[in-house]
Amino acid sequence: MKYIINRILGLIPILFAITFLSFAMMRLAGSDVVEQKMLNTGQVVSEAQLQAAKAELGLDRPFLVQYFSWLNDLLHGDMGVSFVSGQDIFQTFISKLPATLFLTLTSIVLTVLISIPLGVIAAVYQNKFWDYFIRFFSFIGNSMPNFFVSLVLMYWLAIRLGLFPIISREVSMTSVAMPTFTLAIAMSAKYLRQVRATVLDELSKDYVVGAKARGVKFSTTLFKSVLRECLVTIITLLAISIGSLLGGTAIVESIFMWDGVGKLAVDAINMRDYPMIQAYVMWMAIIYVTVNLISDLTYRLLDPRIRLEDAKLEN
């Protein structure tokens, strides 16, 4: 319990540092939301009108005044309103979350179903046909950027075969299929190599050789011992993926017009919508520190050696 409390307390200064740095970086950007909004509408405005609009949004105040005002509102549960739409930012975020959560869930499930079995098979059949076969497709998957995979899937599955809609705002299995395939292909290609390397490392250890010498079935050793030892690596991979997916995959969501958090962030960046961008940064920061905390606690639960090392450091 003491370890958990210390970890949580250690996250607080990190979150404050992230808010300050992100706030400063946005204000140092070349243009602001007022100029961008006027530019998009094509209106011809005078300098006085421009300054009046900035004053209305509070953008004419000193940087530190703006930051502490925003931070004070945030600590009181007020994330503000969008400079562009005028809508409440918290409500806007909540409305986009179901789509992002759905895409995250389907992508993680498909990635696990692909990468773990193929990684184990490649390790068990090291330097044989199935190992080369799986590694070849892993190399191909790693080489293709997400936008290219998206366009290929869109052409073949949607346009040529008509299996899925090209663009759909419904949160359904048919709508999420192509974004899911795109993300799962890239993640599986990367993660199955990690799983293969981890399983190979475990298979070379003495306890596996000893089990073989005692006549223990290889499948028993593999499923009861080797895969259990690989869980820390697999959990790390999943934690990284869940963190990035919950933040929204901006490129994939924008290509498929998937109405999630990632697309919301891209739209906010294009319009220099500072409060919305700041809310997105906070969301990402909270997601990452939470996922890392959960993964660290899971390590300690699964591996007694980590608990022992931490106890030694504390003493």
C-alpha positions as CSV (number, residue, x, y, z in Angstrom):
1,M,0.0,0.0,0.0
2,K,2.9,2.3,0.8
3,Y,4.4,1.7,-2.6
4,I,1.1,2.5,-4.3
5,I,0.6,5.8,-2.4
6,N,4.2,6.8,-3.2
7,R,3.7,6.1,-6.8
8,I,0.4,8.1,-7.0
9,L,2.0,11.1,-5.1
10,G,4.9,10.9,-7.6
11,L,2.5,11.4,-10.5
12,I,1.2,14.7,-9.3
13,P,4.3,16.9,-10.1
14,I,4.6,15.1,-13.5
15,L,1.0,16.1,-14.4
16,F,1.6,19.7,-13.4
17,A,4.8,19.8,-15.4
18,I,2.9,18.4,-18.5
19,T,0.2,21.1,-18.2
20,F,2.7,23.9,-18.0
21,L,4.9,22.7,-20.8
22,S,2.0,22.0,-23.1
23,F,0.4,25.3,-22.3
24,A,3.7,27.2,-23.0
25,M,4.3,25.3,-26.3
26,M,0.8,26.2,-27.6
27,R,1.2,29.9,-26.8
28,L,4.6,29.9,-28.5
29,A,3.1,28.7,-31.7
30,G,3.1,31.2,-34.6
31,S,-0.7,31.8,-35.0
32,D,-3.7,31.8,-32.7
33,V,-7.3,30.7,-32.9
34,V,-8.6,34.1,-33.7
35,E,-6.4,34.6,-36.8
36,Q,-7.1,31.0,-37.9
37,K,-10.9,31.5,-37.5
38,M,-10.9,34.7,-39.5
39,L,-8.7,33.1,-42.2
40,N,-11.0,30.2,-42.6
41,T,-14.1,32.3,-42.9
42,G,-12.5,34.6,-45.5
43,Q,-13.6,37.7,-43.6
44,V,-11.6,40.9,-43.9
45,V,-11.2,42.3,-40.4
46,S,-9.3,45.2,-39.0
47,E,-6.5,45.0,-36.4
48,A,-8.9,46.6,-33.9
49,Q,-11.5,43.8,-34.4
50,L,-8.8,41.2,-34.2
51,Q,-7.5,42.6,-30.8
52,A,-11.1,42.9,-29.5
53,A,-11.7,39.2,-30.3
54,K,-8.5,38.2,-28.6
55,A,-9.5,40.3,-25.5
56,E,-12.9,38.6,-25.4
57,L,-11.2,35.1,-25.2
58,G,-8.6,36.3,-22.7
59,L,-5.7,35.9,-25.1
60,D,-4.4,39.4,-24.5
61,R,-3.5,38.6,-20.9
62,P,0.1,37.7,-19.8
63,F,1.0,34.1,-20.3
64,L,1.2,33.2,-16.6
65,V,-2.1,34.8,-15.9
66,Q,-3.7,32.7,-18.6
67,Y,-2.0,29.5,-17.3
68,F,-3.0,29.9,-13.7
69,S,-6.5,31.0,-14.6
70,W,-6.9,27.8,-16.7
71,L,-5.3,25.7,-14.0
72,N,-7.6,27.1,-11.3
73,D,-10.7,26.4,-13.5
74,L,-9.4,22.8,-14.2
75,L,-8.8,22.1,-10.5
76,H,-12.4,23.2,-9.9
77,G,-13.7,20.8,-12.5
78,D,-14.2,23.3,-15.3
79,M,-12.3,22.5,-18.6
80,G,-13.7,25.6,-20.3
81,V,-15.5,26.0,-23.6
82,S,-14.1,25.6,-27.1
83,F,-12.9,28.8,-28.7
84,V,-14.2,27.6,-32.1
85,S,-17.6,25.9,-31.4
86,G,-18.4,27.5,-28.0
87,Q,-19.4,24.1,-26.6
88,D,-18.4,22.7,-23.2
89,I,-15.1,20.8,-23.6
90,F,-15.8,18.1,-21.1
91,Q,-19.1,17.2,-22.7
92,T,-17.5,17.2,-26.2
93,F,-14.8,14.8,-24.9
94,I,-17.4,12.5,-23.3
95,S,-19.4,12.4,-26.6
96,K,-16.3,11.2,-28.5
97,L,-15.1,8.6,-26.0
98,P,-17.4,5.7,-27.0
99,A,-16.1,5.6,-30.5
100,T,-12.4,5.7,-29.3
101,L,-13.1,3.0,-26.6
102,F,-14.8,0.8,-29.2
103,L,-11.9,1.1,-31.6
104,T,-9.4,0.5,-28.8
105,L,-11.1,-2.7,-27.7
106,T,-11.5,-4.2,-31.1
107,S,-7.9,-3.3,-32.1
108,I,-6.4,-4.8,-28.9
109,V,-8.4,-8.0,-29.1
110,L,-7.4,-8.6,-32.7
111,T,-3.8,-7.7,-32.0
112,V,-3.6,-10.2,-29.1
113,L,-5.3,-12.9,-31.2
114,I,-2.8,-12.4,-34.0
115,S,0.5,-11.6,-32.3
116,I,0.7,-14.0,-29.4
117,P,0.0,-17.3,-31.3
118,L,2.1,-16.3,-34.2
119,G,5.0,-15.1,-32.0
120,V,4.9,-18.4,-30.1
121,I,4.8,-20.5,-33.3
122,A,7.7,-18.5,-34.8
123,A,9.8,-19.2,-31.6
124,V,8.9,-22.9,-31.4
125,Y,9.7,-23.4,-35.0
126,Q,12.9,-21.2,-35.0
127,N,14.7,-21.1,-38.3
128,K,12.2,-23.4,-39.9
129,F,9.5,-22.7,-42.6
130,W,6.9,-21.2,-40.2
131,D,9.4,-19.0,-38.5
132,Y,10.6,-17.5,-41.9
133,F,7.0,-17.3,-43.2
134,I,5.7,-15.4,-40.1
135,R,8.8,-13.1,-39.9
136,F,8.4,-12.2,-43.6
137,F,4.9,-11.0,-43.1
138,S,5.9,-9.3,-39.9
139,F,8.6,-7.4,-41.9
140,I,6.0,-6.4,-44.6
141,G,3.6,-5.2,-41.9
142,N,6.2,-3.2,-40.1
143,S,7.3,-1.6,-43.4
144,M,3.8,-0.2,-44.3
145,P,2.7,3.0,-42.7
146,N,-0.8,3.2,-41.4
147,F,-2.1,5.7,-44.0
148,F,-0.9,3.3,-46.8
149,V,-2.6,0.3,-45.2
150,S,-5.8,2.4,-44.7
151,L,-5.9,3.3,-48.4
152,V,-5.2,-0.3,-49.5
153,L,-8.0,-1.7,-47.3
154,M,-10.3,1.0,-48.4
155,Y,-9.8,0.2,-52.0
156,W,-10.0,-3.6,-51.8
157,L,-12.5,-4.2,-49.0
158,A,-14.8,-1.2,-49.5
159,I,-14.6,-0.2,-53.1
160,R,-13.8,-3.4,-54.9
161,L,-15.5,-6.0,-52.7
162,G,-18.1,-3.7,-51.0
163,L,-17.7,-5.5,-47.7
164,F,-17.5,-2.4,-45.5
165,P,-18.6,1.2,-45.8
166,I,-15.9,3.6,-46.7
167,I,-17.0,6.2,-44.2
168,S,-19.6,5.7,-41.5
169,R,-20.4,7.7,-38.4
170,E,-22.2,4.7,-36.8
171,V,-20.3,2.9,-33.9
172,S,-20.8,-0.6,-35.3
173,M,-18.8,-3.7,-36.1
174,T,-19.0,-3.0,-39.9
175,S,-17.9,0.6,-39.4
176,V,-15.0,-0.2,-37.1
177,A,-13.7,-3.1,-39.2
178,M,-11.3,-1.3,-41.5
179,P,-9.8,1.1,-38.8
180,T,-9.4,-2.0,-36.6
181,F,-7.6,-4.0,-39.4
182,T,-5.3,-1.1,-40.1
183,L,-4.2,-0.7,-36.4
184,A,-4.0,-4.4,-35.7
185,I,-1.8,-5.1,-38.7
186,A,0.8,-2.6,-37.7
187,M,0.7,-3.5,-34.0
188,S,0.7,-7.3,-34.6
189,A,3.7,-7.0,-37.0
190,K,5.7,-5.3,-34.3
191,Y,4.5,-7.2,-31.2
192,L,4.8,-10.8,-32.6
193,R,8.6,-10.2,-33.0
194,Q,8.7,-9.1,-29.3
195,V,6.8,-12.2,-28.3
196,R,9.0,-14.4,-30.4
197,A,12.2,-13.0,-28.9
198,T,10.8,-13.3,-25.3
199,V,9.7,-17.0,-25.8
200,L,13.1,-17.8,-27.4
201,D,14.9,-16.3,-24.4
202,E,12.7,-18.4,-22.0
203,L,13.2,-21.6,-24.0
204,S,17.0,-21.3,-23.6
205,K,16.8,-21.2,-19.8
206,D,17.9,-24.1,-17.6
207,Y,14.5,-24.9,-16.2
208,V,13.2,-25.7,-19.7
209,V,16.2,-27.9,-20.4
210,G,15.7,-29.6,-17.0
211,A,12.0,-30.2,-17.7
212,K,12.9,-31.8,-21.0
213,A,15.4,-34.0,-19.3
214,R,12.8,-35.1,-16.8
215,G,10.5,-36.1,-19.6
216,V,8.0,-33.3,-19.1
217,K,5.9,-32.7,-22.2
218,F,7.1,-29.7,-24.2
219,S,3.5,-28.4,-24.5
220,T,3.2,-28.5,-20.7
221,T,6.4,-26.6,-20.2
222,L,5.4,-24.1,-22.9
223,F,1.9,-23.3,-21.7
224,K,2.4,-23.6,-17.9
225,S,5.9,-22.1,-17.5
226,V,7.2,-20.3,-20.5
227,L,4.2,-18.3,-21.4
228,R,3.7,-17.3,-17.8
229,E,7.2,-15.9,-17.6
230,C,6.5,-14.0,-20.8
231,L,3.4,-12.3,-19.3
232,V,5.5,-9.2,-18.1
233,T,6.6,-8.5,-21.7
234,I,3.1,-9.0,-23.1
235,I,1.6,-6.7,-20.4
236,T,4.1,-4.0,-21.3
237,L,3.2,-4.2,-25.0
238,L,-0.5,-4.1,-24.2
239,A,-0.1,-1.1,-21.8
240,I,1.8,0.9,-24.5
241,S,-0.9,0.0,-27.1
242,I,-3.8,0.8,-24.8
243,G,-2.3,4.2,-23.9
244,S,-1.8,5.2,-27.5
245,L,-5.1,3.9,-28.7
246,L,-7.1,5.6,-25.9
247,G,-5.5,8.9,-27.0
248,G,-7.0,8.3,-30.4
249,T,-5.0,7.3,-33.5
250,A,-5.2,10.6,-35.3
251,I,-4.2,9.5,-38.8
252,V,-6.4,6.4,-39.0
253,E,-9.4,8.2,-37.4
254,S,-9.1,11.1,-39.8
255,I,-8.8,8.9,-42.9
256,F,-11.8,6.8,-42.0
257,M,-13.6,9.9,-40.5
258,W,-14.0,7.9,-37.3
259,D,-15.6,10.3,-34.9
260,G,-13.3,9.7,-31.9
261,V,-10.9,11.6,-29.7
262,G,-8.0,11.4,-32.2
263,K,-10.0,13.2,-34.9
264,L,-11.2,15.7,-32.4
265,A,-7.6,16.5,-31.5
266,V,-6.6,16.9,-35.2
267,D,-9.5,19.3,-35.8
268,A,-8.6,21.3,-32.7
269,I,-4.9,21.6,-33.7
270,N,-5.9,22.8,-37.2
271,M,-8.1,25.5,-35.7
272,R,-5.6,26.4,-32.9
273,D,-8.4,25.6,-30.4
274,Y,-6.2,26.0,-27.3
275,P,-8.6,24.8,-24.6
276,M,-9.5,21.7,-26.6
277,I,-5.9,20.9,-27.3
278,Q,-5.0,21.4,-23.6
279,A,-7.8,19.1,-22.6
280,Y,-6.6,16.5,-25.0
281,V,-3.0,16.7,-23.6
282,M,-4.4,16.3,-20.1
283,W,-6.4,13.3,-21.2
284,M,-3.3,11.7,-22.8
285,A,-1.1,12.4,-19.8
286,I,-3.7,10.9,-17.4
287,I,-4.1,7.8,-19.6
288,Y,-0.4,7.2,-19.9
289,V,0.5,7.6,-16.2
290,T,-2.5,5.5,-15.2
291,V,-1.7,2.7,-17.6
292,N,2.0,2.8,-16.5
293,L,0.9,2.7,-12.8
294,I,-1.4,-0.3,-13.4
295,S,1.3,-2.1,-15.4
296,D,3.9,-1.6,-12.7
297,L,1.5,-2.9,-10.1
298,T,0.8,-5.9,-12.3
299,Y,4.5,-6.6,-12.6
300,R,4.8,-6.7,-8.8
301,L,1.9,-9.0,-8.6
302,L,3.1,-11.5,-11.2
303,D,6.9,-11.4,-10.5
304,P,8.0,-11.9,-6.8
305,R,11.6,-10.9,-7.9
306,I,10.5,-7.3,-8.5
307,R,8.9,-7.1,-5.1
308,L,12.1,-8.4,-3.5
309,E,14.3,-5.9,-5.4
310,D,12.0,-3.0,-4.4
311,A,12.1,-4.1,-0.8
312,K,15.9,-4.1,-0.9
313,L,16.0,-0.6,-2.3
314,E,13.6,0.7,0.4
315,N,15.8,-0.9,3.1
